[in-house]
Amino acid sequence: MKQPHSLQLKLITTTLSVLLISALLAGIFAFQRTYEETDDLFDENLENIALAILTTRPSPQSYRTGDGDDGLWVDILDKNHTNFAKLPMGFSTAIIDGERFSVYKLAQNHQTIIVRQRHDSQDELATLAALHSLIPLLIVSGILAIFTPFLMWREFRFVRRATKSVSQRDVHDLSPLPVENFPKEILPFAVAINQLLVKAQEDIDTQKRFIADASHELRSPLTAISLQVQRLQTLTDLDKIKIGLNKLAKSVAQNQDLVEKLLTIARLNGKTGNYKPVKIANILKNSVNLLLPIINEKSLNFEIDIKQENATLLIDETVLLLLIKNIIQNAIIYTPNQGRIAIILSDKKQDLQEFGECVIHYQNNHPSKLFLQIKDSGIGIKKADYYKVFEPFTRLSQNNHSDNSEIKGTGLGLSIVKTVCENSKANLYLNTSLFENHSGGLCVTLAF
């Protein structure tokens, strides 16, 4: 596993590298400019000395000022003197007596004045002055190099405190991080972490409620089965035992259906999906074939209108089958015998009944291109309960439709539909179904 890099160390090394390069470039520029300006200053000094000597109207002579290599040579010549005749007027560099000099020559009033200085000495003084100009830059760079790591270490104290706080937390503590003193550069990341913690806590709370509800839903039928078994153990009449066994078989089947749906929800919550192009018409037909025994048993008037036979979706085939099958099965369960169910698959809204209210909405900037509408002539759902019915173990028929209290179910079908829609990025709409001679059932529209 690749070792994680230190952001603080990376910032320090990057900052110091940029600082070093900047200081180096600034030093080179400052050195060059100071050297050139100092050299020009020395040349200007030669000119000023020559002008000053000229104003005194001196007699022809040659002399040296100053000690050591830093001194100046002054030559005052009359018009008949031929020494230095080849030197040009103004500034120049010349070899005199085997040494290189910086020279300034001035001729006026029949006199020629030459002021010169050893070039090596002038160059050495200019270099020394240029080096002295770098001292403030070196001091500032040194201070920054020392304090930059400290300042960055200090600014990361919020991260260290948050890390320490999180590491010392209880494993069940998902409360948000304190972000009051976080710098604005790190604040968005901390806020995003807090939002994730809130979502995680909400998900855990939902899972806890689901487990509690599942435990309750499983406990009741298991208790009933246990009581039925105990009662059967006391019976001696074969006819009564047969009747009791039939009831027991139905209870076991219902309990098995409940367990299967609980396992389905658990699998969906952790499913990544095997996405590939799938013909939705084929999945629709397979779903209906699986439910044909129930459809025939209830003598339902079942209609399928597929207007897009070759329409495909990039989706997990098993998940799509589960989605469509659960919606159709829900329609079958809540539609009375000899009732009516109509299914339409189309890419045009005008082929369909009005969608109604969007109950499950996936944020998508692209418009839906395919629609599957399933409507029945059953008991329907009140608009106020549109969102409630998708919660696990919700069975409104037992509370809102006393005349349909005999309808059996687990209350998990639409909860599975909601989970699949969210995983499949599909929008789901609910409305009251409209038929020629009936209204009041449920119309479910899936928009892909």
C-alpha positions as a Markdown table, in Angstrom:
| # | Residue | x | y | z |
|---|---|---|---|---|
| 1 | Met | 0.0 | 0.0 | 0.0 |
| 2 | Lys | 1.3 | 3.4 | -1.0 |
| 3 | Gln | 2.3 | 5.5 | 2.0 |
| 4 | Pro | 0.2 | 8.7 | 2.4 |
| 5 | His | 2.1 | 11.9 | 1.9 |
| 6 | Ser | 2.2 | 14.7 | 4.5 |
| 7 | Leu | 0.3 | 17.8 | 3.3 |
| 8 | Gln | 2.1 | 19.9 | 5.9 |
| 9 | Leu | 5.5 | 18.7 | 4.8 |
| 10 | Lys | 4.6 | 19.1 | 1.1 |
| 11 | Leu | 3.5 | 22.7 | 1.8 |
| 12 | Ile | 6.6 | 23.5 | 3.8 |
| 13 | Thr | 9.0 | 22.0 | 1.2 |
| 14 | Thr | 7.1 | 23.6 | -1.7 |
| 15 | Thr | 7.0 | 27.0 | 0.0 |
| 16 | Leu | 10.7 | 26.9 | 1.0 |
| 17 | Ser | 11.6 | 25.8 | -2.5 |
| 18 | Val | 9.7 | 28.6 | -4.1 |
| 19 | Leu | 11.2 | 31.0 | -1.5 |
| 20 | Leu | 14.8 | 29.7 | -2.2 |
| 21 | Ile | 14.3 | 30.0 | -6.0 |
| 22 | Ser | 12.8 | 33.5 | -5.6 |
| 23 | Ala | 15.5 | 34.6 | -3.3 |
| 24 | Leu | 18.2 | 33.2 | -5.7 |
| 25 | Leu | 16.6 | 35.0 | -8.7 |
| 26 | Ala | 16.2 | 38.2 | -6.7 |
| 27 | Gly | 19.8 | 37.9 | -5.4 |
| 28 | Ile | 21.1 | 37.5 | -8.9 |
| 29 | Phe | 19.1 | 40.5 | -10.2 |
| 30 | Ala | 20.1 | 42.6 | -7.2 |
| 31 | Phe | 23.8 | 41.7 | -7.5 |
| 32 | Gln | 23.9 | 42.5 | -11.2 |
| 33 | Arg | 22.1 | 45.8 | -10.8 |
| 34 | Thr | 24.2 | 46.9 | -7.8 |
| 35 | Tyr | 27.4 | 45.9 | -9.6 |
| 36 | Glu | 26.4 | 47.8 | -12.7 |
| 37 | Glu | 25.3 | 50.9 | -10.7 |
| 38 | Thr | 28.5 | 50.8 | -8.5 |
| 39 | Asp | 30.7 | 50.5 | -11.6 |
| 40 | Asp | 28.8 | 53.4 | -13.2 |
| 41 | Leu | 29.3 | 55.4 | -10.0 |
| 42 | Phe | 33.1 | 54.8 | -10.1 |
| 43 | Asp | 33.2 | 56.0 | -13.7 |
| 44 | Glu | 31.2 | 59.0 | -12.8 |
| 45 | Asn | 33.6 | 59.7 | -9.9 |
| 46 | Leu | 36.5 | 59.7 | -12.4 |
| 47 | Glu | 34.6 | 62.3 | -14.6 |
| 48 | Asn | 33.9 | 64.5 | -11.6 |
| 49 | Ile | 37.5 | 64.5 | -10.5 |
| 50 | Ala | 38.6 | 65.4 | -14.0 |
| 51 | Leu | 36.2 | 68.3 | -14.1 |
| 52 | Ala | 37.2 | 69.5 | -10.6 |
| 53 | Ile | 40.9 | 69.5 | -11.6 |
| 54 | Leu | 40.1 | 71.4 | -14.8 |
| 55 | Thr | 38.6 | 74.3 | -12.8 |
| 56 | Thr | 41.8 | 74.9 | -10.9 |
| 57 | Arg | 43.8 | 75.5 | -14.1 |
| 58 | Pro | 46.7 | 73.2 | -13.0 |
| 59 | Ser | 50.1 | 73.0 | -14.5 |
| 60 | Pro | 51.2 | 69.8 | -16.4 |
| 61 | Gln | 52.0 | 67.1 | -13.9 |
| 62 | Ser | 51.4 | 63.4 | -13.0 |
| 63 | Tyr | 50.6 | 62.2 | -9.5 |
| 64 | Arg | 48.7 | 59.5 | -7.6 |
| 65 | Thr | 46.1 | 59.8 | -4.9 |
| 66 | Gly | 45.3 | 57.3 | -2.2 |
| 67 | Asp | 47.1 | 54.2 | -1.0 |
| 68 | Gly | 47.2 | 50.7 | -2.2 |
| 69 | Asp | 45.4 | 49.4 | -5.2 |
| 70 | Asp | 42.4 | 51.7 | -4.6 |
| 71 | Gly | 44.3 | 54.9 | -5.5 |
| 72 | Leu | 43.8 | 57.1 | -8.5 |
| 73 | Trp | 46.3 | 58.2 | -11.1 |
| 74 | Val | 46.0 | 61.8 | -12.5 |
| 75 | Asp | 47.9 | 63.0 | -15.6 |
| 76 | Ile | 47.7 | 66.7 | -16.6 |
| 77 | Leu | 49.2 | 67.2 | -20.0 |
| 78 | Asp | 49.8 | 70.2 | -22.2 |
| 79 | Lys | 49.0 | 70.4 | -25.9 |
| 80 | Asn | 52.5 | 69.4 | -26.9 |
| 81 | His | 52.5 | 66.1 | -24.9 |
| 82 | Thr | 52.0 | 63.0 | -26.9 |
| 83 | Asn | 51.5 | 60.5 | -24.1 |
| 84 | Phe | 48.1 | 58.9 | -24.1 |
| 85 | Ala | 47.3 | 60.5 | -27.5 |
| 86 | Lys | 45.7 | 57.3 | -28.7 |
| 87 | Leu | 43.2 | 57.2 | -25.8 |
| 88 | Pro | 39.7 | 58.2 | -26.9 |
| 89 | Met | 37.9 | 61.1 | -25.2 |
| 90 | Gly | 35.5 | 60.1 | -22.4 |
| 91 | Phe | 35.4 | 56.7 | -20.7 |
| 92 | Ser | 37.5 | 53.8 | -21.9 |
| 93 | Thr | 39.5 | 50.8 | -20.7 |
| 94 | Ala | 43.2 | 50.7 | -21.6 |
| 95 | Ile | 46.4 | 48.7 | -20.8 |
| 96 | Ile | 49.0 | 51.1 | -19.3 |
| 97 | Asp | 52.4 | 49.9 | -18.1 |
| 98 | Gly | 51.1 | 46.3 | -18.3 |
| 99 | Glu | 48.1 | 47.0 | -16.1 |
| 100 | Arg | 44.4 | 47.3 | -17.1 |
| 101 | Phe | 42.8 | 50.7 | -16.1 |
| 102 | Ser | 39.5 | 52.3 | -16.3 |
| 103 | Val | 40.2 | 55.7 | -17.8 |
| 104 | Tyr | 38.4 | 59.0 | -18.2 |
| 105 | Lys | 40.0 | 61.6 | -20.6 |
| 106 | Leu | 39.0 | 65.3 | -20.8 |
| 107 | Ala | 40.6 | 67.9 | -23.1 |
| 108 | Gln | 39.9 | 71.6 | -22.7 |
| 109 | Asn | 41.7 | 75.0 | -22.8 |
| 110 | His | 44.8 | 73.3 | -24.5 |
| 111 | Gln | 45.0 | 70.9 | -21.6 |
| 112 | Thr | 44.3 | 67.2 | -21.4 |
| 113 | Ile | 43.4 | 65.6 | -18.1 |
| 114 | Ile | 43.4 | 61.9 | -17.6 |
| 115 | Val | 42.1 | 60.2 | -14.5 |
| 116 | Arg | 42.4 | 56.5 | -14.2 |
| 117 | Gln | 42.0 | 53.7 | -11.7 |
| 118 | Arg | 43.0 | 50.0 | -11.8 |
| 119 | His | 40.2 | 48.1 | -13.3 |
| 120 | Asp | 40.6 | 45.1 | -11.0 |
| 121 | Ser | 40.4 | 47.4 | -8.0 |
| 122 | Gln | 37.2 | 49.0 | -9.3 |
| 123 | Asp | 35.7 | 45.6 | -10.1 |
| 124 | Glu | 36.5 | 44.3 | -6.6 |
| 125 | Leu | 34.9 | 47.4 | -5.0 |
| 126 | Ala | 31.8 | 47.0 | -7.2 |
| 127 | Thr | 31.6 | 43.3 | -6.4 |
| 128 | Leu | 31.9 | 44.0 | -2.7 |
| 129 | Ala | 29.2 | 46.6 | -2.8 |
| 130 | Ala | 26.9 | 44.2 | -4.7 |
| 131 | Leu | 27.5 | 41.5 | -2.1 |
| 132 | His | 26.6 | 44.0 | 0.7 |
| 133 | Ser | 23.3 | 44.7 | -1.0 |
| 134 | Leu | 22.4 | 41.0 | -0.6 |
| 135 | Ile | 22.6 | 41.0 | 3.1 |
| 136 | Pro | 19.0 | 42.3 | 3.8 |
| 137 | Leu | 17.7 | 39.7 | 1.3 |
| 138 | Leu | 19.6 | 36.9 | 3.0 |
| 139 | Ile | 18.4 | 38.0 | 6.4 |
| 140 | Val | 14.7 | 38.1 | 5.3 |
| 141 | Ser | 15.0 | 34.8 | 3.5 |
| 142 | Gly | 16.6 | 33.2 | 6.6 |
| 143 | Ile | 13.8 | 34.5 | 8.9 |
| 144 | Leu | 11.1 | 33.2 | 6.5 |
| 145 | Ala | 12.9 | 29.8 | 6.2 |
| 146 | Ile | 12.8 | 29.5 | 10.0 |
| 147 | Phe | 9.3 | 30.8 | 10.7 |
| 148 | Thr | 7.4 | 29.3 | 7.7 |
| 149 | Pro | 7.5 | 25.7 | 9.0 |
| 150 | Phe | 6.5 | 26.9 | 12.4 |
| 151 | Leu | 3.6 | 29.0 | 11.1 |
| 152 | Met | 2.3 | 26.1 | 9.0 |
| 153 | Trp | 2.6 | 23.7 | 11.9 |
| 154 | Arg | 0.7 | 26.1 | 14.0 |
| 155 | Glu | -2.1 | 26.6 | 11.4 |
| 156 | Phe | -2.6 | 22.8 | 11.2 |
| 157 | Arg | -3.4 | 22.7 | 14.9 |
| 158 | Phe | -7.1 | 22.6 | 14.0 |
| 159 | Val | -6.6 | 19.4 | 12.0 |
| 160 | Arg | -4.6 | 17.8 | 14.8 |
| 161 | Arg | -7.2 | 18.7 | 17.4 |
| 162 | Ala | -10.0 | 17.3 | 15.2 |
| 163 | Thr | -8.0 | 14.1 | 14.6 |
| 164 | Lys | -7.4 | 13.7 | 18.3 |
| 165 | Ser | -11.0 | 14.4 | 19.1 |
| 166 | Val | -12.2 | 11.8 | 16.5 |
| 167 | Ser | -9.6 | 9.2 | 17.6 |
| 168 | Gln | -10.8 | 9.5 | 21.2 |
| 169 | Arg | -14.5 | 9.2 | 20.4 |
| 170 | Asp | -16.7 | 6.2 | 21.1 |
| 171 | Val | -17.3 | 4.0 | 18.1 |
| 172 | His | -21.0 | 4.9 | 18.2 |
| 173 | Asp | -20.4 | 8.7 | 18.4 |
| 174 | Leu | -21.2 | 10.2 | 15.0 |
| 175 | Ser | -21.8 | 13.7 | 16.2 |
| 176 | Pro | -20.5 | 16.5 | 13.8 |
| 177 | Leu | -17.0 | 17.8 | 14.2 |
| 178 | Pro | -16.6 | 21.3 | 15.8 |
| 179 | Val | -15.7 | 23.6 | 12.9 |
| 180 | Glu | -16.0 | 27.0 | 14.4 |
| 181 | Asn | -12.2 | 27.7 | 14.3 |
| 182 | Phe | -11.4 | 25.9 | 11.1 |
| 183 | Pro | -9.7 | 28.1 | 8.4 |
| 184 | Lys | -11.9 | 28.7 | 5.3 |
| 185 | Glu | -9.6 | 26.6 | 3.1 |
| 186 | Ile | -10.3 | 23.5 | 5.2 |
| 187 | Leu | -13.8 | 24.4 | 6.3 |
| 188 | Pro | -15.6 | 23.0 | 3.2 |
| 189 | Phe | -13.9 | 19.6 | 3.7 |
| 190 | Ala | -14.9 | 19.6 | 7.4 |
| 191 | Val | -18.5 | 20.6 | 6.6 |
| 192 | Ala | -18.6 | 17.8 | 4.0 |
| 193 | Ile | -17.4 | 15.3 | 6.6 |
| 194 | Asn | -20.1 | 16.5 | 9.0 |
| 195 | Gln | -22.7 | 16.1 | 6.3 |
| 196 | Leu | -21.5 | 12.6 | 5.8 |
| 197 | Leu | -21.6 | 11.9 | 9.5 |
| 198 | Val | -25.2 | 13.1 | 9.6 |
| 199 | Lys | -26.2 | 10.9 | 6.7 |
| 200 | Ala | -24.4 | 8.0 | 8.3 |
| 201 | Gln | -26.2 | 8.6 | 11.6 |
| 202 | Glu | -29.5 | 8.8 | 9.7 |
| 203 | Asp | -28.8 | 5.6 | 7.9 |
| 204 | Ile | -27.9 | 3.8 | 11.1 |
| 205 | Asp | -31.1 | 5.1 | 12.8 |
| 206 | Thr | -33.1 | 3.9 | 9.8 |
| 207 | Gln | -31.3 | 0.5 | 10.0 |
| 208 | Lys | -32.1 | 0.3 | 13.7 |
| 209 | Arg | -35.7 | 1.0 | 13.1 |
| 210 | Phe | -35.8 | -1.5 | 10.3 |
| 211 | Ile | -34.2 | -4.2 | 12.4 |
| 212 | Ala | -36.6 | -3.4 | 15.3 |
| 213 | Asp | -39.6 | -3.5 | 12.9 |
| 214 | Ala | -38.3 | -6.7 | 11.3 |
| 215 | Ser | -37.8 | -8.3 | 14.7 |
| 216 | His | -41.4 | -7.4 | 15.6 |
| 217 | Glu | -42.8 | -8.6 | 12.3 |
| 218 | Leu | -40.9 | -11.9 | 12.6 |
| 219 | Arg | -41.7 | -12.5 | 16.3 |
| 220 | Ser | -45.5 | -12.3 | 15.9 |
| 221 | Pro | -45.8 | -15.0 | 13.1 |
| 222 | Leu | -43.2 | -17.2 | 14.8 |
| 223 | Thr | -45.2 | -17.0 | 18.0 |
| 224 | Ala | -48.4 | -17.8 | 16.1 |
| 225 | Ile | -46.6 | -20.8 | 14.5 |
| 226 | Ser | -45.4 | -22.0 | 17.8 |
| 227 | Leu | -48.9 | -21.8 | 19.3 |
| 228 | Gln | -50.3 | -23.7 | 16.3 |
| 229 | Val | -47.7 | -26.4 | 16.7 |
| 230 | Gln | -48.5 | -26.7 | 20.4 |
| 231 | Arg | -52.2 | -26.9 | 19.7 |
| 232 | Leu | -51.7 | -29.6 | 17.0 |
| 233 | Gln | -49.7 | -31.7 | 19.5 |
| 234 | Thr | -52.8 | -31.9 | 21.7 |
| 235 | Leu | -55.2 | -32.9 | 18.9 |
| 236 | Thr | -56.2 | -36.5 | 18.1 |
| 237 | Asp | -58.9 | -35.8 | 15.4 |
| 238 | Leu | -57.2 | -36.3 | 12.0 |
| 239 | Asp | -59.6 | -33.8 | 10.3 |
| 240 | Lys | -58.8 | -31.1 | 12.8 |
| 241 | Ile | -55.1 | -31.9 | 12.5 |
| 242 | Lys | -55.3 | -31.6 | 8.7 |
| 243 | Ile | -57.1 | -28.2 | 9.0 |
| 244 | Gly | -54.5 | -27.1 | 11.5 |
| 245 | Leu | -51.6 | -28.2 | 9.2 |
| 246 | Asn | -53.1 | -26.2 | 6.3 |
| 247 | Lys | -53.2 | -23.1 | 8.5 |
| 248 | Leu | -49.7 | -23.8 | 9.7 |
| 249 | Ala | -48.5 | -24.2 | 6.1 |
| 250 | Lys | -50.0 | -20.8 | 5.1 |
| 251 | Ser | -48.4 | -19.2 | 8.2 |
| 252 | Val | -45.0 | -20.7 | 7.2 |
| 253 | Ala | -45.4 | -19.5 | 3.6 |
| 254 | Gln | -46.2 | -16.0 | 4.8 |
| 255 | Asn | -43.3 | -16.0 | 7.1 |
| 256 | Gln | -41.0 | -17.3 | 4.3 |
| 257 | Asp | -42.2 | -14.5 | 2.0 |
| 258 | Leu | -41.4 | -12.0 | 4.8 |
| 259 | Val | -37.9 | -13.4 | 5.3 |
| 260 | Glu | -37.2 | -13.4 | 1.5 |
| 261 | Lys | -38.2 | -9.7 | 1.3 |
| 262 | Leu | -36.1 | -8.8 | 4.3 |
| 263 | Leu | -33.1 | -10.5 | 2.6 |
| 264 | Thr | -33.9 | -8.8 | -0.6 |
| 265 | Ile | -33.8 | -5.3 | 1.0 |
| 266 | Ala | -30.5 | -6.3 | 2.8 |
| 267 | Arg | -29.0 | -7.3 | -0.6 |
| 268 | Leu | -30.2 | -4.2 | -2.3 |
| 269 | Asn | -28.7 | -1.9 | 0.4 |
| 270 | Gly | -25.2 | -3.4 | -0.3 |
| 271 | Lys | -25.6 | -4.0 | -4.0 |
| 272 | Thr | -23.2 | -2.3 | -6.5 |
| 273 | Gly | -25.0 | -3.6 | -9.6 |
| 274 | Asn | -24.0 | -5.3 | -12.8 |
| 275 | Tyr | -25.0 | -2.6 | -15.3 |
| 276 | Lys | -25.5 | -3.6 | -19.0 |
| 277 | Pro | -28.0 | -2.8 | -21.8 |
| 278 | Val | -31.2 | -4.6 | -21.0 |
| 279 | Lys | -34.4 | -4.8 | -23.1 |
| 280 | Ile | -37.1 | -3.6 | -20.7 |
| 281 | Ala | -39.9 | -5.3 | -22.8 |
| 282 | Asn | -38.3 | -8.7 | -22.1 |
| 283 | Ile | -38.1 | -7.9 | -18.4 |
| 284 | Leu | -41.7 | -6.8 | -18.3 |
| 285 | Lys | -42.8 | -10.0 | -20.0 |
| 286 | Asn | -40.8 | -12.2 | -17.6 |
| 287 | Ser | -42.3 | -10.3 | -14.6 |
| 288 | Val | -45.8 | -11.0 | -15.9 |
| 289 | Asn | -45.0 | -14.7 | -16.5 |
| 290 | Leu | -43.8 | -15.1 | -13.0 |
| 291 | Leu | -47.1 | -13.7 | -11.7 |
| 292 | Leu | -49.5 | -15.5 | -14.1 |
| 293 | Pro | -50.7 | -18.0 | -11.5 |
| 294 | Ile | -51.9 | -15.2 | -9.2 |
| 295 | Ile | -53.4 | -13.3 | -12.2 |
| 296 | Asn | -55.3 | -16.3 | -13.3 |
| 297 | Glu | -56.4 | -17.2 | -9.8 |
| 298 | Lys | -58.0 | -13.8 | -9.4 |
| 299 | Ser | -59.5 | -13.8 | -13.0 |
| 300 | Leu | -58.0 | -10.3 | -13.6 |
| 301 | Asn | -58.5 | -8.4 | -16.9 |
| 302 | Phe | -54.8 | -8.0 | -17.7 |
| 303 | Glu | -53.7 | -5.7 | -20.5 |
| 304 | Ile | -50.1 | -5.0 | -21.8 |
| 305 | Asp | -49.3 | -2.4 | -24.4 |
| 306 | Ile | -45.7 | -2.4 | -25.5 |
| 307 | Lys | -45.0 | 0.5 | -27.8 |
| 308 | Gln | -41.2 | 0.3 | -27.6 |
| 309 | Glu | -40.3 | -3.3 | -28.1 |
| 310 | Asn | -36.6 | -2.7 | -28.6 |
| 311 | Ala | -36.1 | 0.0 | -25.9 |
| 312 | Thr | -33.0 | -0.7 | -23.7 |
| 313 | Leu | -31.8 | 0.6 | -20.4 |
| 314 | Leu | -28.3 | 0.5 | -18.9 |
| 315 | Ile | -29.3 | -1.2 | -15.6 |
| 316 | Asp | -28.8 | -4.3 | -13.5 |
| 317 | Glu | -31.2 | -6.9 | -15.0 |
| 318 | Thr | -32.0 | -8.6 | -11.7 |
| 319 | Val | -32.8 | -5.2 | -10.1 |
| 320 | Leu | -35.0 | -4.1 | -12.9 |
| 321 | Leu | -36.9 | -7.4 | -12.7 |
| 322 | Leu | -37.4 | -7.0 | -9.0 |
| 323 | Leu | -38.6 | -3.4 | -9.5 |
| 324 | Ile | -41.3 | -4.2 | -12.1 |
| 325 | Lys | -42.3 | -7.5 | -10.5 |
| 326 | Asn | -43.0 | -5.8 | -7.1 |
| 327 | Ile | -45.1 | -3.0 | -8.6 |
| 328 | Ile | -47.2 | -5.5 | -10.7 |
| 329 | Gln | -47.5 | -7.8 | -7.7 |
| 330 | Asn | -48.6 | -4.9 | -5.5 |
| 331 | Ala | -51.3 | -4.0 | -8.1 |
| 332 | Ile | -52.5 | -7.7 | -8.2 |
| 333 | Ile | -52.7 | -8.0 | -4.4 |
| 334 | Tyr | -54.8 | -4.8 | -4.0 |
| 335 | Thr | -57.0 | -5.3 | -7.0 |
| 336 | Pro | -60.2 | -7.4 | -6.3 |
| 337 | Asn | -61.1 | -10.5 | -8.2 |
| 338 | Gln | -62.1 | -9.8 | -11.9 |
| 339 | Gly | -60.5 | -6.4 | -11.6 |
| 340 | Arg | -58.5 | -4.6 | -14.2 |
| 341 | Ile | -54.7 | -4.0 | -14.6 |
| 342 | Ala | -53.2 | -2.1 | -17.6 |
| 343 | Ile | -49.5 | -1.8 | -18.4 |
| 344 | Ile | -48.1 | 0.6 | -21.0 |
| 345 | Leu | -44.4 | 0.9 | -22.1 |
| 346 | Ser | -43.8 | 4.0 | -24.2 |
| 347 | Asp | -41.4 | 6.8 | -25.0 |
| 348 | Lys | -44.2 | 9.3 | -25.4 |
| 349 | Lys | -46.0 | 11.0 | -22.6 |
| 350 | Gln | -49.2 | 11.4 | -24.7 |
| 351 | Asp | -49.6 | 7.6 | -24.7 |
| 352 | Leu | -50.0 | 7.6 | -21.0 |
| 353 | Gln | -52.3 | 8.8 | -18.3 |
| 354 | Glu | -51.2 | 12.0 | -16.4 |
| 355 | Phe | -48.3 | 11.0 | -14.1 |
| 356 | Gly | -49.4 | 12.8 | -10.9 |
| 357 | Glu | -47.0 | 13.4 | -8.0 |
| 358 | Cys | -43.3 | 12.6 | -8.2 |
| 359 | Val | -42.8 | 10.6 | -5.0 |
| 360 | Ile | -39.3 | 9.3 | -5.7 |
| 361 | His | -37.1 | 11.8 | -7.5 |
| 362 | Tyr | -33.6 | 11.3 | -8.9 |
| 363 | Gln | -31.7 | 14.5 | -9.5 |
| 364 | Asn | -31.0 | 14.3 | -13.2 |
| 365 | Asn | -30.5 | 17.2 | -15.7 |
| 366 | His | -31.4 | 14.9 | -18.6 |
| 367 | Pro | -35.1 | 14.4 | -19.4 |
| 368 | Ser | -36.6 | 10.9 | -19.1 |
| 369 | Lys | -36.8 | 9.0 | -22.4 |
| 370 | Leu | -38.8 | 5.9 | -21.5 |
| 371 | Phe | -41.9 | 5.4 | -19.4 |
| 372 | Leu | -43.5 | 2.4 | -17.8 |
| 373 | Gln | -47.0 | 2.9 | -16.4 |
| 374 | Ile | -49.0 | 0.3 | -14.4 |
| 375 | Lys | -52.5 | 1.2 | -13.3 |
| 376 | Asp | -55.1 | -0.9 | -11.5 |
| 377 | Ser | -58.7 | -0.8 | -10.5 |
| 378 | Gly | -57.9 | -1.6 | -6.9 |
| 379 | Ile | -58.4 | 0.2 | -3.6 |
| 380 | Gly | -55.8 | 2.9 | -4.4 |
| 381 | Ile | -53.8 | 5.1 | -2.0 |
| 382 | Lys | -54.8 | 8.4 | -0.5 |
| 383 | Lys | -52.7 | 11.3 | -1.7 |
| 384 | Ala | -51.7 | 12.1 | 1.9 |
| 385 | Asp | -50.2 | 8.6 | 2.2 |
| 386 | Tyr | -48.1 | 8.7 | -1.0 |
| 387 | Tyr | -44.8 | 9.0 | 0.8 |
| 388 | Lys | -45.8 | 6.9 | 3.8 |
| 389 | Val | -46.4 | 3.7 | 1.8 |
| 390 | Phe | -42.8 | 3.4 | 0.9 |
| 391 | Glu | -41.7 | 3.0 | 4.5 |
| 392 | Pro | -41.0 | -0.6 | 5.6 |
| 393 | Phe | -43.8 | -2.6 | 7.1 |
| 394 | Thr | -46.5 | 0.0 | 6.2 |
| 395 | Arg | -49.8 | -1.6 | 5.2 |
| 396 | Leu | -52.4 | 1.1 | 4.9 |
| 397 | Ser | -55.1 | -1.3 | 3.9 |
| 398 | Gln | -55.4 | -2.6 | 7.4 |
| 399 | Asn | -56.0 | 0.9 | 8.8 |
| 400 | Asn | -57.6 | 2.8 | 5.9 |
| 401 | His | -59.6 | 0.1 | 4.2 |
| 402 | Ser | -61.4 | -2.1 | 6.7 |
| 403 | Asp | -63.3 | -3.9 | 4.0 |
| 404 | Asn | -59.9 | -5.1 | 2.6 |
| 405 | Ser | -58.4 | -6.2 | 5.9 |
| 406 | Glu | -58.2 | -9.8 | 4.6 |
| 407 | Ile | -55.5 | -8.7 | 2.1 |
| 408 | Lys | -52.3 | -10.4 | 3.1 |
| 409 | Gly | -48.9 | -8.8 | 2.7 |
| 410 | Thr | -45.6 | -7.9 | 4.4 |
| 411 | Gly | -45.6 | -4.2 | 3.9 |
| 412 | Leu | -42.2 | -4.4 | 2.2 |
| 413 | Gly | -43.1 | -4.5 | -1.5 |
| 414 | Leu | -43.1 | -0.7 | -2.0 |
| 415 | Ser | -40.1 | -0.3 | 0.3 |
| 416 | Ile | -38.2 | -2.6 | -2.1 |
| 417 | Val | -39.5 | -0.5 | -5.0 |
| 418 | Lys | -38.2 | 2.7 | -3.4 |
| 419 | Thr | -34.7 | 1.2 | -2.8 |
| 420 | Val | -34.5 | -0.1 | -6.4 |
| 421 | Cys | -35.6 | 3.2 | -7.9 |
| 422 | Glu | -32.9 | 5.1 | -5.9 |
| 423 | Asn | -30.3 | 2.5 | -7.0 |
| 424 | Ser | -31.5 | 2.6 | -10.6 |
| 425 | Lys | -31.8 | 6.4 | -10.8 |
| 426 | Ala | -35.5 | 6.2 | -11.8 |
| 427 | Asn | -38.3 | 8.7 | -11.0 |
| 428 | Leu | -41.6 | 7.3 | -9.7 |
| 429 | Tyr | -44.9 | 9.0 | -9.9 |
| 430 | Leu | -48.2 | 8.1 | -8.1 |
| 431 | Asn | -51.7 | 9.1 | -9.2 |
| 432 | Thr | -55.3 | 7.8 | -9.1 |
| 433 | Ser | -55.9 | 5.5 | -12.0 |
| 434 | Leu | -58.5 | 6.3 | -14.6 |
| 435 | Phe | -60.5 | 3.6 | -16.5 |
| 436 | Glu | -63.6 | 4.0 | -18.7 |
| 437 | Asn | -65.9 | 2.6 | -16.0 |
| 438 | His | -63.8 | 2.9 | -12.9 |
| 439 | Ser | -61.6 | 5.4 | -11.1 |
| 440 | Gly | -60.0 | 5.3 | -7.7 |
| 441 | Gly | -57.3 | 2.7 | -8.2 |
| 442 | Leu | -53.6 | 3.4 | -8.3 |
| 443 | Cys | -51.5 | 4.5 | -11.2 |
| 444 | Val | -47.7 | 4.0 | -10.9 |
| 445 | Thr | -45.4 | 5.6 | -13.5 |
| 446 | Leu | -41.7 | 4.8 | -13.8 |
| 447 | Ala | -39.6 | 7.4 | -15.7 |
| 448 | Phe | -36.2 | 6.2 | -16.9 |
